[in-house]
Amino acid sequence: MGKFGVIVLDSFGVGAMDDVPKVRPDDIGANTALNIIKAVPQIKIPNLIKLGLMNAIGEERGEFKFSPTANWGTSNLMHHGADSYLAHQEIMGTKPKMPLLQPFNEVIDTVEEQVKKDGFSVKKYGDPGHQLLLVNDCATIGDNLEADPGQVYNVTAALDEMPFDEITRLGESVRSVVKVSRVIAFGGREVTLKEILKARKVEHEKYVGVSAPESGVYNVDYHVIHLGYGINPKVQLPQILRRSNIDVALVGKTADIINVDTERKFPGVDTNYLFDKFIEQSKDMKNGLLFMNIQETDLAGHAEDPVSYADVLEKADKKLKEVIPLFTGDDILIVMADHGDDPTIGFTLHTRERTPLLIYKEGKHNKYVGDRSTLSDVGATGADYFNVDAPENGKSFLHRIIDGTDIGD
């Protein structure tokens, strides 16, 4: 055994899934990675190319060629839609369940009653049927406008006015009475309720929320917690490993959304900071799982900004040059995504795309792990690698990396 590293470049998909024409026709033509290369042809990402990015995309473009030495594959999403929270649960071995889709205004009275019961000051804001809840004059509750409509509710707060433990308590209050897949509670400094409300939007005539990127909460000292529905962390790889006394390190968004008892948690958003923590942990950890999410790619996708997206990819690529030499011997490193968020497609939502599986193992070359049916195959491969109980979902592709066979697949 050794280190099993997973780096998720959030929203870095490599082409619309086959079911998109039926289930998400707006995503037809989405290909986040390829369309960024098209939009910013001067982008410099040599390490991703060497790891097999163009192999995963399935076509070459200009100077961006297939890698003859790459170990690579792709994965489809088993979860409904294209959601970061559900995708990370899926990666770690959860079998996704169909979420309840429900506009926030259908449950606003229930949430208002519960939040008041939990000691908060609450009032409705907006026209009937198109309302947010205002809490303590410094936070809002409404639909998430970046995820699939009706799947996620947001608590958006001014961190200078409401401490993060209170933002968390407010999120837990909402979570206790709703059945959508996720409640996200977050806040940032140097932002006011007035600025948050300025970013209020109504979409499809029934989803009412605050555009998080436009509100400014991401800009200074961003804090966030993701509260899921119907997730059993006991059957996921991190808790399985901890029960076997194997180390787990969570870096970035994974520290907020993966439930496991570990002292190695490093939340944050800045790409360079997160890679530095991943590098630090890679040097310190001899045997264990390192699981990191790079979120700034996702933020650039939501902002429909391919230039900013390319800039984040270049930062990540430079850091990968430092990471790769730390994975030696039996160590395995997987660079992947959780879905897409094509900044060129004409809207801000995630896109339902296959994800790349770019795999580094010292001394192994030109191994193809296939087009996987679920992201959970990564978690199952990790369990196989550490020789622990398999998670709830997924099939290992470890032997395809080691010797190119399907043993255990």
C-alpha positions as a LaTeX table, in Angstrom:
\begin{tabular}{lrrr}
\hline
Residue & $x$ (\AA) & $y$ (\AA) & $z$ (\AA) \\
\hline
Met1 & 0.00 & 0.00 & 0.00 \\
Gly2 & 0.90 & 3.66 & $-0.09$ \\
Lys3 & $-0.85$ & 6.90 & $-1.04$ \\
Phe4 & $-4.06$ & 6.97 & $-3.09$ \\
Gly5 & $-4.62$ & 10.54 & $-4.28$ \\
Val6 & $-7.76$ & 11.90 & $-5.93$ \\
Ile7 & $-7.80$ & 15.45 & $-7.32$ \\
Val8 & $-11.17$ & 16.69 & $-8.57$ \\
Leu9 & $-11.01$ & 19.65 & $-10.94$ \\
Asp10 & $-14.57$ & 20.75 & $-10.22$ \\
Ser11 & $-16.75$ & 21.00 & $-13.36$ \\
Phe12 & $-14.01$ & 19.93 & $-15.80$ \\
Gly13 & $-16.10$ & 17.63 & $-17.99$ \\
Val14 & $-15.01$ & 16.13 & $-21.33$ \\
Gly15 & $-18.26$ & 15.93 & $-23.28$ \\
Ala16 & $-22.01$ & 15.56 & $-22.87$ \\
Met17 & $-23.23$ & 12.16 & $-21.70$ \\
Asp18 & $-25.22$ & 9.98 & $-24.10$ \\
Asp19 & $-28.44$ & 10.51 & $-22.13$ \\
Val20 & $-28.29$ & 14.31 & $-22.43$ \\
Pro21 & $-30.65$ & 14.61 & $-25.45$ \\
Lys22 & $-33.32$ & 12.84 & $-23.38$ \\
Val23 & $-32.76$ & 14.14 & $-19.85$ \\
Arg24 & $-31.00$ & 17.53 & $-20.29$ \\
Pro25 & $-31.35$ & 18.76 & $-23.88$ \\
Asp26 & $-29.95$ & 22.18 & $-22.96$ \\
Asp27 & $-26.58$ & 20.45 & $-22.39$ \\
Ile28 & $-26.28$ & 19.17 & $-25.96$ \\
Gly29 & $-22.88$ & 20.22 & $-27.28$ \\
Ala30 & $-21.34$ & 20.75 & $-23.86$ \\
Asn31 & $-17.66$ & 19.88 & $-23.62$ \\
Thr32 & $-16.05$ & 22.00 & $-20.93$ \\
Ala33 & $-12.43$ & 20.98 & $-21.47$ \\
Leu34 & $-12.49$ & 21.10 & $-25.26$ \\
Asn35 & $-14.44$ & 24.35 & $-25.48$ \\
Ile36 & $-12.04$ & 26.09 & $-23.11$ \\
Ile37 & $-9.14$ & 25.01 & $-25.32$ \\
Lys38 & $-11.05$ & 26.35 & $-28.33$ \\
Ala39 & $-11.83$ & 29.65 & $-26.58$ \\
Val40 & $-8.32$ & 30.09 & $-25.13$ \\
Pro41 & $-6.00$ & 28.30 & $-27.59$ \\
Gln42 & $-2.89$ & 29.77 & $-25.94$ \\
Ile43 & $-3.60$ & 27.92 & $-22.68$ \\
Lys44 & $-0.56$ & 26.13 & $-21.24$ \\
Ile45 & $-1.48$ & 22.82 & $-19.56$ \\
Pro46 & 1.35 & 20.41 & $-20.49$ \\
Asn47 & 0.97 & 18.16 & $-17.45$ \\
Leu48 & $-2.74$ & 17.58 & $-18.02$ \\
Ile49 & $-2.01$ & 16.85 & $-21.67$ \\
Lys50 & 0.73 & 14.36 & $-20.71$ \\
Leu51 & $-1.65$ & 12.70 & $-18.24$ \\
Gly52 & $-4.07$ & 12.09 & $-21.13$ \\
Leu53 & $-6.57$ & 14.95 & $-21.20$ \\
Met54 & $-6.95$ & 14.86 & $-24.98$ \\
Asn55 & $-7.28$ & 11.06 & $-24.83$ \\
Ala56 & $-10.23$ & 11.53 & $-22.48$ \\
Ile57 & $-11.75$ & 14.27 & $-24.66$ \\
Gly58 & $-11.40$ & 11.93 & $-27.62$ \\
Glu59 & $-9.88$ & 14.29 & $-30.15$ \\
Glu60 & $-6.74$ & 16.29 & $-30.78$ \\
Arg61 & $-6.72$ & 20.00 & $-31.46$ \\
Gly62 & $-3.75$ & 21.93 & $-32.81$ \\
Glu63 & $-0.75$ & 21.42 & $-30.54$ \\
Phe64 & $-2.89$ & 19.52 & $-28.04$ \\
Lys65 & $-2.23$ & 15.87 & $-28.90$ \\
Phe66 & $-3.06$ & 12.45 & $-27.49$ \\
Ser67 & $-0.55$ & 11.23 & $-24.93$ \\
Pro68 & 1.06 & 7.89 & $-25.89$ \\
Thr69 & 2.13 & 7.18 & $-22.30$ \\
Ala70 & $-1.05$ & 8.11 & $-20.41$ \\
Asn71 & $-3.11$ & 5.86 & $-18.18$ \\
Trp72 & $-6.62$ & 7.15 & $-18.67$ \\
Gly73 & $-10.32$ & 6.57 & $-18.97$ \\
Thr74 & $-13.60$ & 8.39 & $-18.55$ \\
Ser75 & $-16.56$ & 8.10 & $-16.23$ \\
Asn76 & $-20.26$ & 8.72 & $-16.54$ \\
Leu77 & $-22.40$ & 10.15 & $-13.77$ \\
Met78 & $-24.81$ & 7.81 & $-12.03$ \\
His79 & $-26.44$ & 10.59 & $-9.99$ \\
His80 & $-29.33$ & 12.54 & $-11.44$ \\
Gly81 & $-28.36$ & 15.82 & $-13.09$ \\
Ala82 & $-24.91$ & 17.30 & $-12.55$ \\
Asp83 & $-24.30$ & 18.17 & $-8.91$ \\
Ser84 & $-21.01$ & 18.66 & $-7.07$ \\
Tyr85 & $-22.27$ & 17.42 & $-3.70$ \\
Leu86 & $-23.88$ & 14.27 & $-5.08$ \\
Ala87 & $-20.90$ & 13.66 & $-7.37$ \\
His88 & $-18.41$ & 13.69 & $-4.49$ \\
Gln89 & $-20.61$ & 11.32 & $-2.50$ \\
Glu90 & $-20.74$ & 9.13 & $-5.60$ \\
Ile91 & $-16.95$ & 9.25 & $-6.08$ \\
Met92 & $-16.46$ & 7.98 & $-2.54$ \\
Gly93 & $-18.82$ & 5.05 & $-3.09$ \\
Thr94 & $-22.41$ & 6.14 & $-2.52$ \\
Lys95 & $-25.12$ & 4.75 & $-4.78$ \\
Pro96 & $-27.01$ & 7.91 & $-5.76$ \\
Lys97 & $-30.72$ & 8.09 & $-5.15$ \\
Met98 & $-33.15$ & 10.22 & $-7.13$ \\
Pro99 & $-33.41$ & 13.55 & $-5.31$ \\
Leu100 & $-36.64$ & 15.38 & $-4.61$ \\
Leu101 & $-36.95$ & 18.40 & $-6.89$ \\
Gln102 & $-38.99$ & 21.17 & $-5.27$ \\
Pro103 & $-38.95$ & 24.95 & $-5.70$ \\
Phe104 & $-38.22$ & 26.70 & $-2.42$ \\
Asn105 & $-41.48$ & 28.64 & $-2.49$ \\
Glu106 & $-43.40$ & 25.36 & $-2.17$ \\
Val107 & $-41.87$ & 24.86 & 1.29 \\
Ile108 & $-41.27$ & 28.45 & 2.35 \\
Asp109 & $-43.98$ & 28.42 & 5.03 \\
Thr110 & $-42.65$ & 25.19 & 6.56 \\
Val111 & $-39.09$ & 26.54 & 6.59 \\
Glu112 & $-40.21$ & 29.88 & 8.03 \\
Glu113 & $-42.02$ & 28.15 & 10.88 \\
Gln114 & $-39.04$ & 25.93 & 11.69 \\
Val115 & $-36.46$ & 28.71 & 11.54 \\
Lys116 & $-38.59$ & 30.85 & 13.86 \\
Lys117 & $-38.94$ & 27.89 & 16.21 \\
Asp118 & $-35.13$ & 27.64 & 16.29 \\
Gly119 & $-34.84$ & 31.22 & 17.51 \\
Phe120 & $-34.14$ & 33.24 & 14.39 \\
Ser121 & $-35.87$ & 36.45 & 13.30 \\
Val122 & $-37.54$ & 35.75 & 9.94 \\
Lys123 & $-39.61$ & 37.62 & 7.36 \\
Lys124 & $-40.61$ & 37.04 & 3.74 \\
Tyr125 & $-39.17$ & 39.21 & 0.97 \\
Gly126 & $-40.71$ & 39.64 & $-2.48$ \\
Asp127 & $-44.03$ & 39.03 & $-4.17$ \\
Pro128 & $-46.09$ & 35.98 & $-3.11$ \\
Gly129 & $-44.88$ & 32.92 & $-4.97$ \\
His130 & $-41.53$ & 34.57 & $-5.67$ \\
Gln131 & $-40.17$ & 35.09 & $-2.16$ \\
Leu132 & $-36.99$ & 34.64 & $-0.20$ \\
Leu133 & $-36.73$ & 34.42 & 3.56 \\
Leu134 & $-34.69$ & 37.14 & 5.28 \\
Val135 & $-33.09$ & 36.00 & 8.53 \\
Asn136 & $-31.72$ & 38.30 & 11.25 \\
Asp137 & $-31.47$ & 41.05 & 8.60 \\
Cys138 & $-28.20$ & 39.55 & 7.34 \\
Ala139 & $-29.02$ & 36.27 & 5.60 \\
Thr140 & $-31.36$ & 34.88 & 2.93 \\
Ile141 & $-32.86$ & 31.46 & 2.27 \\
Gly142 & $-33.90$ & 30.52 & $-1.24$ \\
Asp143 & $-33.26$ & 28.36 & $-4.28$ \\
Asn144 & $-29.74$ & 27.66 & $-5.44$ \\
Leu145 & $-29.46$ & 29.12 & $-8.94$ \\
Glu146 & $-26.23$ & 27.36 & $-9.92$ \\
Ala147 & $-27.28$ & 23.72 & $-9.42$ \\
Asp148 & $-30.15$ & 21.89 & $-11.10$ \\
Pro149 & $-33.41$ & 23.78 & $-10.45$ \\
Gly150 & $-35.22$ & 22.64 & $-7.31$ \\
Gln151 & $-32.43$ & 20.36 & $-6.11$ \\
Val152 & $-30.58$ & 22.64 & $-3.69$ \\
Tyr153 & $-31.47$ & 25.44 & $-1.27$ \\
Asn154 & $-28.99$ & 28.14 & $-0.25$ \\
Val155 & $-28.48$ & 30.01 & 2.99 \\
Thr156 & $-26.51$ & 33.11 & 1.93 \\
Ala157 & $-25.19$ & 35.28 & 4.76 \\
Ala158 & $-23.04$ & 38.28 & 5.61 \\
Leu159 & $-20.29$ & 36.70 & 7.70 \\
Asp160 & $-19.48$ & 40.00 & 9.42 \\
Glu161 & $-23.02$ & 40.03 & 10.84 \\
Met162 & $-23.64$ & 36.32 & 11.46 \\
Pro163 & $-20.85$ & 34.04 & 12.79 \\
Phe164 & $-20.30$ & 30.86 & 10.83 \\
Asp165 & $-21.55$ & 28.62 & 13.63 \\
Glu166 & $-24.87$ & 30.52 & 13.44 \\
Ile167 & $-24.91$ & 30.22 & 9.63 \\
Thr168 & $-24.39$ & 26.49 & 10.11 \\
Arg169 & $-27.17$ & 26.31 & 12.71 \\
Leu170 & $-29.49$ & 28.13 & 10.32 \\
Gly171 & $-28.62$ & 25.68 & 7.56 \\
Glu172 & $-29.30$ & 22.76 & 9.88 \\
Ser173 & $-32.67$ & 24.27 & 10.74 \\
Val174 & $-33.61$ & 24.37 & 7.05 \\
Arg175 & $-32.20$ & 20.88 & 6.48 \\
Ser176 & $-34.37$ & 19.41 & 9.23 \\
Val177 & $-37.64$ & 20.08 & 7.34 \\
Val178 & $-36.79$ & 19.82 & 3.61 \\
Lys179 & $-36.15$ & 16.81 & 1.38 \\
Val180 & $-34.11$ & 18.22 & $-1.50$ \\
Ser181 & $-30.68$ & 16.70 & $-1.97$ \\
Arg182 & $-28.70$ & 19.51 & $-0.40$ \\
Val183 & $-28.81$ & 22.65 & 1.73 \\
Ile184 & $-25.73$ & 24.84 & 1.37 \\
Ala185 & $-25.07$ & 27.37 & 4.14 \\
Phe186 & $-22.35$ & 29.90 & 3.43 \\
Gly187 & $-21.17$ & 33.45 & 3.94 \\
Gly188 & $-18.40$ & 35.90 & 3.20 \\
Arg189 & $-17.03$ & 39.08 & 4.71 \\
Glu190 & $-17.26$ & 42.63 & 3.37 \\
Val191 & $-20.72$ & 41.97 & 1.95 \\
Thr192 & $-24.06$ & 43.35 & 3.15 \\
Leu193 & $-27.65$ & 42.16 & 2.99 \\
Lys194 & $-28.29$ & 44.94 & 0.49 \\
Glu195 & $-25.62$ & 43.52 & $-1.82$ \\
Ile196 & $-26.95$ & 40.00 & $-1.35$ \\
Leu197 & $-30.48$ & 41.08 & $-2.25$ \\
Lys198 & $-29.18$ & 42.96 & $-5.28$ \\
Ala199 & $-28.18$ & 39.54 & $-6.65$ \\
Arg200 & $-31.72$ & 38.13 & $-6.20$ \\
Lys201 & $-33.11$ & 36.51 & $-9.33$ \\
Val202 & $-36.21$ & 34.62 & $-10.46$ \\
Glu203 & $-35.62$ & 31.81 & $-12.96$ \\
His204 & $-38.19$ & 29.79 & $-14.92$ \\
Glu205 & $-40.85$ & 31.87 & $-13.12$ \\
Lys206 & $-40.68$ & 29.73 & $-9.97$ \\
Tyr207 & $-37.10$ & 29.41 & $-8.67$ \\
Val208 & $-36.13$ & 32.37 & $-6.51$ \\
Gly209 & $-32.69$ & 32.79 & $-5.06$ \\
Val210 & $-29.49$ & 34.77 & $-4.86$ \\
Ser211 & $-26.78$ & 34.42 & $-7.51$ \\
Ala212 & $-23.85$ & 33.49 & $-5.29$ \\
Pro213 & $-21.13$ & 34.73 & $-7.67$ \\
Glu214 & $-22.89$ & 38.09 & $-8.11$ \\
Ser215 & $-23.57$ & 38.56 & $-4.40$ \\
Gly216 & $-19.90$ & 38.91 & $-3.50$ \\
Val217 & $-19.90$ & 36.27 & $-0.76$ \\
Tyr218 & $-17.14$ & 34.31 & $-2.51$ \\
Asn219 & $-14.73$ & 37.24 & $-2.53$ \\
Val220 & $-13.47$ & 37.58 & 1.07 \\
Asp221 & $-13.12$ & 34.85 & 3.73 \\
Tyr222 & $-15.71$ & 32.53 & 2.19 \\
His223 & $-17.05$ & 29.86 & 4.59 \\
Val224 & $-19.39$ & 27.04 & 3.54 \\
Ile225 & $-20.98$ & 23.82 & 4.77 \\
His226 & $-22.96$ & 21.34 & 2.63 \\
Leu227 & $-25.79$ & 19.45 & 4.31 \\
Gly228 & $-26.95$ & 16.37 & 2.40 \\
Tyr229 & $-30.08$ & 14.24 & 2.36 \\
Gly230 & $-30.11$ & 10.44 & 2.26 \\
Ile231 & $-26.33$ & 9.99 & 2.39 \\
Asn232 & $-24.84$ & 7.18 & 4.51 \\
Pro233 & $-21.15$ & 8.03 & 5.05 \\
Lys234 & $-20.52$ & 4.69 & 6.79 \\
Val235 & $-20.51$ & 2.91 & 3.41 \\
Gln236 & $-18.13$ & 5.40 & 1.79 \\
Leu237 & $-14.39$ & 4.87 & 1.34 \\
Pro238 & $-13.21$ & 7.50 & 3.90 \\
Gln239 & $-15.07$ & 6.02 & 6.85 \\
Ile240 & $-14.21$ & 2.47 & 5.75 \\
Leu241 & $-10.54$ & 3.46 & 5.77 \\
Arg242 & $-10.71$ & 5.16 & 9.16 \\
Arg243 & $-12.29$ & 2.04 & 10.66 \\
Ser244 & $-9.15$ & 0.26 & 9.47 \\
Asn245 & $-6.93$ & 2.97 & 10.99 \\
Ile246 & $-5.84$ & 4.23 & 7.57 \\
Asp247 & $-5.27$ & 7.97 & 7.19 \\
Val248 & $-7.65$ & 10.24 & 5.26 \\
Ala249 & $-6.90$ & 13.83 & 4.22 \\
Leu250 & $-9.61$ & 16.09 & 2.80 \\
Val251 & $-8.59$ & 19.29 & 1.02 \\
Gly252 & $-10.86$ & 22.04 & $-0.30$ \\
Lys253 & $-14.58$ & 21.45 & $-0.74$ \\
Thr254 & $-14.18$ & 17.78 & 0.16 \\
Ala255 & $-13.50$ & 18.89 & 3.75 \\
Asp256 & $-16.96$ & 20.47 & 3.82 \\
Ile257 & $-18.98$ & 17.75 & 2.12 \\
Ile258 & $-17.40$ & 14.41 & 3.10 \\
Asn259 & $-18.35$ & 13.16 & 6.55 \\
Val260 & $-15.41$ & 11.43 & 8.24 \\
Asp261 & $-13.55$ & 11.83 & 11.51 \\
Thr262 & $-10.06$ & 13.00 & 10.56 \\
Glu263 & $-7.76$ & 15.74 & 11.77 \\
Arg264 & $-6.47$ & 16.14 & 8.22 \\
Lys265 & $-9.15$ & 18.57 & 6.98 \\
Phe266 & $-8.17$ & 21.66 & 5.03 \\
Pro267 & $-11.14$ & 23.62 & 3.69 \\
Gly268 & $-10.61$ & 26.53 & 1.35 \\
Val269 & $-11.07$ & 27.84 & $-2.17$ \\
Asp270 & $-7.82$ & 29.37 & $-3.45$ \\
Thr271 & $-6.22$ & 26.94 & $-5.92$ \\
Asn272 & $-2.60$ & 27.55 & $-4.98$ \\
Tyr273 & $-3.37$ & 27.28 & $-1.26$ \\
Leu274 & $-5.21$ & 23.99 & $-1.72$ \\
Phe275 & $-2.46$ & 22.47 & $-3.84$ \\
Asp276 & 0.09 & 23.54 & $-1.24$ \\
Lys277 & $-1.91$ & 21.69 & 1.42 \\
Phe278 & $-2.22$ & 18.65 & $-0.84$ \\
Ile279 & 1.54 & 18.71 & $-1.41$ \\
Glu280 & 2.17 & 19.10 & 2.31 \\
Gln281 & $-0.04$ & 16.12 & 3.09 \\
Ser282 & 1.46 & 14.06 & 0.26 \\
Lys283 & 4.90 & 14.54 & 1.80 \\
Asp284 & 3.68 & 13.74 & 5.32 \\
Met285 & 1.38 & 10.80 & 4.60 \\
Lys286 & 2.95 & 7.45 & 3.81 \\
Asn287 & $-0.21$ & 5.38 & 3.68 \\
Gly288 & $-3.69$ & 6.77 & 3.10 \\
Leu289 & $-6.27$ & 8.59 & 1.00 \\
Leu290 & $-5.83$ & 12.20 & $-0.13$ \\
Phe291 & $-9.02$ & 13.67 & $-1.62$ \\
Met292 & $-9.05$ & 17.25 & $-2.94$ \\
Asn293 & $-11.51$ & 19.45 & $-4.80$ \\
Ile294 & $-10.34$ & 22.48 & $-6.80$ \\
Gln295 & $-13.37$ & 24.77 & $-6.79$ \\
Glu296 & $-12.18$ & 27.83 & $-8.72$ \\
Thr297 & $-12.74$ & 26.00 & $-12.01$ \\
Asp298 & $-16.40$ & 25.63 & $-11.03$ \\
Leu299 & $-16.68$ & 29.30 & $-10.09$ \\
Ala300 & $-15.27$ & 30.33 & $-13.47$ \\
Gly301 & $-17.75$ & 28.05 & $-15.20$ \\
His302 & $-20.67$ & 29.59 & $-13.35$ \\
Ala303 & $-19.35$ & 33.04 & $-14.29$ \\
Glu304 & $-19.29$ & 31.94 & $-17.97$ \\
Asp305 & $-15.67$ & 33.07 & $-18.14$ \\
Pro306 & $-13.43$ & 30.73 & $-20.19$ \\
Val307 & $-10.42$ & 33.03 & $-19.75$ \\
Ser308 & $-10.62$ & 32.85 & $-15.95$ \\
Tyr309 & $-11.25$ & 29.11 & $-16.21$ \\
Ala310 & $-8.11$ & 28.71 & $-18.31$ \\
Asp311 & $-6.14$ & 30.74 & $-15.76$ \\
Val312 & $-7.20$ & 28.36 & $-12.95$ \\
Leu313 & $-6.28$ & 25.35 & $-15.09$ \\
Glu314 & $-2.83$ & 26.79 & $-15.70$ \\
Lys315 & $-2.34$ & 27.27 & $-11.94$ \\
Ala316 & $-3.45$ & 23.68 & $-11.32$ \\
Asp317 & $-1.22$ & 22.37 & $-14.09$ \\
Lys318 & 1.87 & 24.06 & $-12.64$ \\
Lys319 & 1.10 & 22.58 & $-9.22$ \\
Leu320 & 0.61 & 19.12 & $-10.74$ \\
Lys321 & 4.26 & 19.29 & $-11.78$ \\
Glu322 & 5.09 & 19.46 & $-8.05$ \\
Val323 & 2.55 & 16.80 & $-7.03$ \\
Ile324 & 3.40 & 14.02 & $-9.48$ \\
Pro325 & 6.97 & 13.35 & $-8.25$ \\
Leu326 & 5.58 & 12.81 & $-4.74$ \\
Phe327 & 3.65 & 9.75 & $-5.92$ \\
Thr328 & 6.22 & 6.98 & $-6.21$ \\
Gly329 & 6.39 & 3.21 & $-5.94$ \\
Asp330 & 2.93 & 1.79 & $-5.25$ \\
Asp331 & 1.29 & 5.24 & $-4.95$ \\
Ile332 & $-1.58$ & 6.11 & $-7.33$ \\
Leu333 & $-2.81$ & 9.58 & $-8.30$ \\
Ile334 & $-6.10$ & 10.19 & $-10.12$ \\
Val335 & $-7.01$ & 13.58 & $-11.61$ \\
Met336 & $-10.68$ & 13.77 & $-12.52$ \\
Ala337 & $-13.84$ & 15.90 & $-12.45$ \\
Asp338 & $-17.33$ & 15.61 & $-11.02$ \\
His339 & $-19.41$ & 16.91 & $-13.99$ \\
Gly340 & $-19.11$ & 19.81 & $-16.42$ \\
Asp341 & $-19.80$ & 23.55 & $-16.37$ \\
Asp342 & $-19.12$ & 24.66 & $-19.91$ \\
Pro343 & $-18.56$ & 28.45 & $-19.80$ \\
Thr344 & $-19.25$ & 28.78 & $-23.54$ \\
Ile345 & $-22.65$ & 27.10 & $-23.75$ \\
Gly346 & $-24.76$ & 30.15 & $-22.89$ \\
Phe347 & $-25.98$ & 29.57 & $-19.33$ \\
Thr348 & $-24.50$ & 29.39 & $-15.83$ \\
Leu349 & $-25.61$ & 25.92 & $-14.73$ \\
His350 & $-23.57$ & 22.74 & $-14.50$ \\
Thr351 & $-23.54$ & 20.53 & $-17.59$ \\
Arg352 & $-24.06$ & 16.78 & $-17.54$ \\
Glu353 & $-20.75$ & 15.54 & $-18.94$ \\
Arg354 & $-18.47$ & 12.55 & $-18.72$ \\
Thr355 & $-15.44$ & 13.18 & $-16.56$ \\
Pro356 & $-11.80$ & 12.43 & $-17.33$ \\
Leu357 & $-9.88$ & 9.80 & $-15.37$ \\
Leu358 & $-6.21$ & 10.76 & $-15.67$ \\
Ile359 & $-4.10$ & 8.29 & $-13.71$ \\
Tyr360 & $-0.46$ & 8.46 & $-12.69$ \\
Lys361 & 1.43 & 5.46 & $-11.33$ \\
Glu362 & 5.18 & 5.34 & $-11.50$ \\
Gly363 & 6.35 & 2.90 & $-14.16$ \\
Lys364 & 2.89 & 2.28 & $-15.66$ \\
His365 & 2.05 & 3.60 & $-19.12$ \\
Asn366 & $-0.67$ & 3.36 & $-21.76$ \\
Lys367 & $-3.27$ & 1.65 & $-19.57$ \\
Tyr368 & $-6.92$ & 2.30 & $-20.50$ \\
Val369 & $-9.41$ & 1.83 & $-17.65$ \\
Gly370 & $-12.51$ & 2.19 & $-19.82$ \\
Asp371 & $-15.59$ & 4.38 & $-19.92$ \\
Arg372 & $-16.91$ & 3.74 & $-16.43$ \\
Ser373 & $-20.62$ & 3.69 & $-15.62$ \\
Thr374 & $-20.27$ & 5.49 & $-12.29$ \\
Leu375 & $-17.87$ & 7.82 & $-10.48$ \\
Ser376 & $-18.03$ & 5.31 & $-7.61$ \\
Asp377 & $-15.55$ & 3.13 & $-9.47$ \\
Val378 & $-12.88$ & 5.49 & $-8.11$ \\
Gly379 & $-13.92$ & 4.79 & $-4.51$ \\
Ala380 & $-14.12$ & 1.07 & $-5.24$ \\
Thr381 & $-10.62$ & 1.17 & $-6.74$ \\
Gly382 & $-9.37$ & 2.90 & $-3.60$ \\
Ala383 & $-10.90$ & 0.18 & $-1.43$ \\
Asp384 & $-9.30$ & $-2.50$ & $-3.60$ \\
Tyr385 & $-5.96$ & $-0.68$ & $-3.35$ \\
Phe386 & $-6.07$ & $-0.66$ & 0.46 \\
Asn387 & $-7.61$ & $-4.15$ & 0.65 \\
Val388 & $-10.55$ & $-3.00$ & 2.77 \\
Asp389 & $-14.30$ & $-3.56$ & 2.49 \\
Ala390 & $-15.81$ & $-2.26$ & $-0.74$ \\
Pro391 & $-18.03$ & 0.80 & $-0.56$ \\
Glu392 & $-21.75$ & 0.62 & $-1.30$ \\
Asn393 & $-21.29$ & 1.25 & $-5.02$ \\
Gly394 & $-18.76$ & 0.87 & $-7.80$ \\
Lys395 & $-16.35$ & $-1.62$ & $-9.39$ \\
Ser396 & $-12.59$ & $-1.47$ & $-9.06$ \\
Phe397 & $-10.36$ & $-0.77$ & $-12.06$ \\
Leu398 & $-7.15$ & $-1.31$ & $-10.08$ \\
His399 & $-5.97$ & $-4.25$ & $-12.17$ \\
Arg400 & $-6.39$ & $-2.27$ & $-15.37$ \\
Ile401 & $-3.84$ & 0.17 & $-13.94$ \\
Ile402 & $-1.50$ & $-2.49$ & $-12.63$ \\
Asp403 & $-1.44$ & $-5.03$ & $-15.47$ \\
Gly404 & $-4.12$ & $-4.06$ & $-17.97$ \\
Thr405 & $-6.45$ & $-6.91$ & $-17.04$ \\
Asp406 & $-10.05$ & $-6.95$ & $-15.84$ \\
Ile407 & $-9.41$ & $-9.04$ & $-12.72$ \\
Gly408 & $-11.75$ & $-7.76$ & $-10.02$ \\
Asp409 & $-13.44$ & $-5.44$ & $-12.52$ \\
\hline
\end{tabular}
